[in-house]
């Protein structure tokens, strides 16, 4: 999945950029306070995307 599509979905689910790390962007769910690291690759594997959604407490992204 393209990183741009994932970030757009996270924004729709009320997740915000908390900070920038060296190799990852840290996103936080505004409602639950859960956070996850998003790698800075143009393509992110589907299993990684599912783990990110689970860590943030949001529904899986549909293709």
N, C-alpha and C positions, 0 to 999 in steps of 0.2 A: 504494500500500500504506500502511496506517496505521502510524505511527511506533511505536505500542505493540506491534504484532505483530512488527515488525522487532527491537525491543529484546528481546522475549521469545525470539526465535530466536537472537539473539546470545548471550544468557545460556545457552541450551541448548548452544551451540557453545563454551562456556568462554571467552567474550570478556567483559572487565570494563571498567567505566567508569574511564578513567585520569584524566581531568580534564574540567572544563567550560570551554569557550571562550566568547567573547562571543555568537556565533550558532550554535555547533556543540557537540556533545558528542563527546569523543575516546574511542573504544573501542579496547582492545588485546587481541589474542589471547594468552592466557596461555602457550600452548605454543610458538608461533613468534615471538612478540615483534612481529609486524606490527600496525600500527594504522591507523585510518581515522576520518575526521570524519563524524559523523552530523548532518545539519541538523535544526534544531528547527522542523519544520513538521508539522502533523497528518497530511498526506498527502505521501508521498515517491514520486517517479516510479520505475517499474520499472527503467529503465536505471540510475538512481542506485543502487538497491538491488543490482543485479547488480555494479556497480563496487565498492560497499562490500564485498560478499562476496568479490570477487576480491582486493581490497586486504588483507583480513583472512586470506586463504588458507583460506576455508571453502566448503563446497558451496553452490550457488545455493539460495535458499529456494523451496520448492514452494508453490503457491497452495493 
